[in-house]
Amino acid sequence: MENEHFNLSLRRFLKEVGISSQQEVERLVRERDLAGKGQLKVKMVLTAEGTDLHHVVDGKIDLS
């Protein structure tokens, strides 16, 4: 049961990260009129307070 609670909590956090990140990228593209203008280089950094966790994901979003 303990593991199930952890997994649910982690999934809730990741869902919030995914949804809020998508909204922010969409807002940026809209406000700066970037649609159709190549690629947007993005980076997501995950840290956890009190630990040495530092996970980086680099990517590109096609704006066409």
QUIURFEN-V440644 format. One record per backbone hydrogen bond with DSSP energy under -0.5 kcal/mol. CO is the residue of the C=O (numbers start at 1). NH is the residue of the N-H. E is the energy in kcal/mol with one decimal. If there is no record, write none. Layout:
CO & NH & E
CO & NH & E
//
This chain:
1 & 5 & -2.1
2 & 6 & -2.0
3 & 7 & -2.6
4 & 8 & -2.3
5 & 9 & -2.4
6 & 10 & -2.8
7 & 11 & -2.5
8 & 12 & -2.2
9 & 13 & -2.1
10 & 14 & -2.7
11 & 15 & -2.4
12 & 16 & -2.2
13 & 17 & -2.4
14 & 18 & -2.6
15 & 19 & -2.7
16 & 20 & -2.5
17 & 21 & -2.3
18 & 22 & -2.1
19 & 23 & -2.2
20 & 24 & -2.0
21 & 25 & -2.3
22 & 26 & -2.6
23 & 27 & -2.3
24 & 28 & -2.4
25 & 29 & -2.6
26 & 30 & -2.3
27 & 31 & -3.1
28 & 32 & -2.3
29 & 34 & -2.3
29 & 35 & -0.6
30 & 33 & -0.9
34 & 37 & -2.0
38 & 63 & -3.0
39 & 41 & -0.6
40 & 61 & -2.2
42 & 59 & -2.5
44 & 57 & -2.6
45 & 47 & -0.5
46 & 55 & -2.5
48 & 51 & -2.0
53 & 48 & -0.7
54 & 56 & -0.5
55 & 46 & -3.0
57 & 44 & -2.7
59 & 42 & -2.7
60 & 62 & -0.5
61 & 40 & -2.4
63 & 36 & -4.5
//
